[in-house]
Amino acid sequence: MGKGGNVMEHQYAPDCRVKIPDTSDWECSLFGDNFGQGLLYTPTKGSEPNWFWRLMQFLAFGNRWRKNLTSR
């Protein structure tokens, strides 16, 4: 895994650690009503799609992408 993110430990299993990667500022509303319903997908930092991929997802499936400015 890349650098960054949080490490989560369980109190009953201290040897078991889960690394949670940093999330991107981009969000995608999957098959829903413009961020009101449906699924919300947030990619990991550094794996955001480019403008062409976002446009094709909107034209083919109706998925809308937006940059979440409040997560900074």
N, C-alpha and C positions, 0 to 999 in steps of 0.2 A: 504494500500500500504506500501511497505517497505521504509526504509530511503533512502535519497539521491534523486537526480533528481532536476528538475527545476520547479518553479511555475510560470505560465503565467497568467497575468491579462489583461483584456481588458479595454481600456480607457473609454468606455461608460458604462461598467457594472463592476465596481470595486468589487462588492460582488461576482461575478462569477469567480472562480479560477479553473484552470486546472493544475493538477500535471503531469509533463512529467517525466517518470522514466528514470534512467540511462541506457544507452545501453551497450551491451557487446562488447568485442573486436572481436567477431566472426561474420562472414558474410556468407550467403548462397546464391549462384546463383541458383534461381529456374527456371527450364525449359528454360534456355537460353544458350548462347554460352560462357561459362567460364568467367563470370563477364563482358562481353562486351555487351550483350543484355539480354533481359528477365527481371525478377523481382529480386531485391536484398532484402533479408530478414535479419534483424539484431535483435536478441532476446534481452530481457532485461537482465541486469547483474544478474548472479546467476541462470539463467534458460537455460544455454547453453547445448546442447546435448553432450553425451559422445562419445568416438571414435566408438563404435559399432553402435550407432544410425546414426552417420555421414556416416559410411561405408555402412550400409543398404540403406540409402537414395541415395547414389551414385550408388549402384548396381541396385536398383529397378527403380529409376527415373532419374538418371543422374545428381542429384543435387550435386554441389561441395561446400564444406566448406573451408574457409580459415580464418586465424587469421589476423586481420587488425592491424599491428604494428604501423601504423601512427596515430592511434586514442589516443595514450597514451600521 
